[in-house]
Amino acid sequence: MAWVSVDGGPALALWCMPLEGALYVVSGPGEQAAPGLADTTTAAVTLRGDHGGRIVTWPAEVTRLLPGTEQWEASAPLVAAKRLNAAGTATELVERWAASGCALNRLSPAGVPLAEGASLPDGSQAAPPRESPAVRQTRKPFRLHRVRRR
């Protein structure tokens, strides 16, 4: 899991796979949403440590791998093999990605880290949840009995 920010926008938690010194991210129909990632050339990647906290943020060069290219043929099956809970075999998954227009992006380090160690912020960096179609208002709990006051 990595937090990826495109064009200074909010960071999104994305499933990724480390391979050959880079991170590979699949997004698109039937996969995770990563708005803008398939169309950009740079992004900021934040990784967390075993303790769950942020350890580094680094600039990434984003390269979209296209179906039928040598890079796609070498990388897509490896990424698909590690994709948990996907329907079908890795070969079927790669074919589906190619047919549906999913983006397979390679995020490779592109310079010195933007923040690490002592340069990381001390605060929690907590923020209110962003608007999402997945969020819905919850109702107040229903009481099955009358509460007696003493």
N, C-alpha and C positions, 0 to 999 in steps of 0.2 A: 504494500500500500504506500502510495506517495501522494503528497499534496502538490498539485500542479496549478500554476497561475499563468494565464495567457494575457498578454498586453496589460499587465498591472491590475487585472480583474481579480475577483475573489478566488482564492485557492479552492480547488475541488479535490476531494479524496478519490483517487483512481486506483484500480487494480493494475498492477504492472508486473513485468517479469524482467529481472536483470539478466543480461546476456551480453557477453563480449564487451564489458565496460560501459554499457548503456542500459537504459530502461526501455522496454517495449510496451506500448499502450494500445489497446484495441478499443475503438469506439464506433458508434453508429447504430443502425437498426438492429434490434435484438441484443445489443451490448450496452455498455455504460455510456452515458452522455458526457461529452467533453466539448462543450461549445467553443468553437474557434481553434481548437488544437490542430485539426486537420488542415487548416488554411494558414497557419502561422509558421514562421521559421525560428522563432525563439520563445522560450518560456522560462519560468522560474520553478525549480523543483525543491520541495522541502521534504526531508526524510526524518523519521523519528527513530529513537534508539530502543533498546530492549525495555527501558523504563517507561516508555510511552511518550516521552517528551521529545521536543524537537532537538536535533543535533546539528543540522546543517541545512542551509538553503543555497543552491548553486544555480547559475545560469545554464540553460540547456539549448543546444542547437536541435531543432525539430526537423526531422526528415520523414516524409511520408513514403512508405514503401508501396509500390503499385503492383497489383496482381500481374503475373507473367514475367516480372523482372527477376534477375538472378538473386537480388536481395530478398525479395518476397519468397521465392522458392526455398531459400536457405533458412529464413527466420520464421515464417508463418507456421510451419508444422511444429517447430519447437515451442512456440508460444501457445499454440492450440493444445499441445500435449499437456501443458501445465494449467490449462483453463479448467477450473473445477466446476462441476454441476452443469456442464454444457450437454445439450442433447446430441447424441451421435458420437462417432469416432472423431479423432483429430483431423483426418482427411476430409470427412464430411463438413466439419466446422470450417476448415480453410476454404473449401468450395463455397460454403454459405457466405463467408465474409466477402469473398470475391464477387459473388453474384449479387449480394445486397448492397454493395458499395460501402461496406465498413472500412474505416481507416485504421491501418496498422502504422503507428508512428514510432520512430526511433528517437529517443531523447538522449543525446550524448553531451557530456560535460563540455562547456564552452568558456572556460576562463576560471578565475579565482572565485571561491565561494563568496556569496553576497553576505552571509552571516554564518558564523560558527563560533563555538567556544564562548569566550567572554563577550563577543560582539552580539550574541543573541539577546533579545529583550528579556528583562527580568519579570515583567508582568505576565499575566495569564493569556493575554491576547484573545480573551473570550469576547464573543460578539453575539448579538441576538440572531436567531435563525433567519435565514433569507426566505423570501417568498418562494413557494414551490407548489406545483399542482398536487404533490403527494401529501401535503399537510391539510388536515381538516380539523375543524373546531371540535373539541370534546365537550360532552355534556357533563353537567354536575352529576355526582353519583346519586343513584336512587336509593332511598332508605326503605327497607322492608318493614321496619317496626318503628313504633313511636319511641322517641328518646325521653326517658323520665328524668326530671330534674329533682334533685334532693334539696 
